[in-house]
Amino acid sequence: QVQLVESGGGLVQPGGSLRLSCVVSGRIFSIYNMAWYRQAPGKQRELVAHITAASSTNYADSVKGRFTISRENAKNTVFLQMSSLKPEDTAVYYCYKLPGPGGPGSWGQGTQVTVSS
């Protein structure tokens, strides 16, 4: 099973930016389909963005135009660039390897993002 380690969370003011990173173990990262999810207090975990092995992307409506998911296969890393952050973006953000190519699904431990003045 692959291991995923997120970083880059923190406290940011409304309108600010953060970039989350997720380093993934394994020698075949390039074939993994990856995603970022988030979970706010008292709410269900929700999909934020998804990127395929071919780098096709899709986004939740709530983050379209503000967030960008990308990957760097040479570094086994997937990123989430977040801009124009809003208080409602406050959540724990999780990196997720989707089940399929490369094996079963696997979650990271999460990183807290807090948007507040």
N, C-alpha and C positions, 0 to 999 in steps of 0.2 A: 504494500500500500504506500502511495506517495505521501510525503509530508509537505505541508504548506505553511509558510510563515509570513504573516502580514506585518507591515510597518507603515509609519507615516501619519497615523492618526494624531489628533490633538485638539486643542481649543482654538477656534478661529472666530473672528467677528463676522457678522452678516455681510455678504458681499465679497468675502475673502475667498482664498483658494487653498487647496491642499492636494498633494499627490500621494496616493496610497500605492504601495508596492507589495507584491506577493511573490516570494521565491519558492519554487517548486522543486522537490527532489526528483530524481529519475533521469534517465538518459534519453528518453524519447518525448520530452516536453513538447516538441514541435507538433506532435500529432494529437495533443490534448485539446479538447474544447473546454474553455474556461469561463468563469462568470464571477461577478461580484453580487452579493446579496447584502441586505441590511435588515436590522431588527431594532426598532425603537421600543422603549419601555411600554409594556402593555399591548404591543401589537405583534402581528405575525411577521415572520421573516418574509421579505419580498425581494424579487429579482430587481437589480439595479441595471445591470448591463451584462452582455454576453458576447464572447468572441470565439469564433471557430478556429480550427487549425489553419484554415485558409485566410484568417483575419477578417472574415465577414463579421459585422457587428450589429447588435440591436440594443435598444434602450427602453427603459420604462418611460412612459409619457412624462412623468414628473421630473425627469432629469434630462430629457432631450434638449440639446442645444447648450447645456451647461456642463455635462460630464462627458469624458472621452475615455473609452477603454482601449488599451493597446497591449502589445506583447513584444518582447525581445527574446527570441528563441535562443540566441547565443548565451544569454544570461539566465535562462529558465525563469523568466520573470514576466508577470502580467501587472499592468499599471491601471490605476483609475485616477485620471486628472479631474479634479472637481473645482469648478469655478462658480462665481455668483452664488455662493452658498447661502442657504436660508436656514432659519432656526428649525424648520421641519425636516431638514436633512440630518439632524442630530440622531445618531444611532450607533450601534456596533456594526461595523462593516466586516463581512466575511468573504474570503476568497474560496472558490469552490471549483474543484475539478469535476466536470460532468462525467457520469458513467458512459462507457463506450470505448472508443479507441484508447488503449493504454491501461484499461482496467476499470474497476468500480469507482464510484464517486467518492470524493474525499473533501473534508472541510478543514480550513484553517482555524486558528483559535480566536480570531476576531481582533479588530482594533477599534477603539472608541473614537468617534468624531463628534465633537460638541460645537455647535454654532450658536454663539451667544455674545451679546455686548456686555 
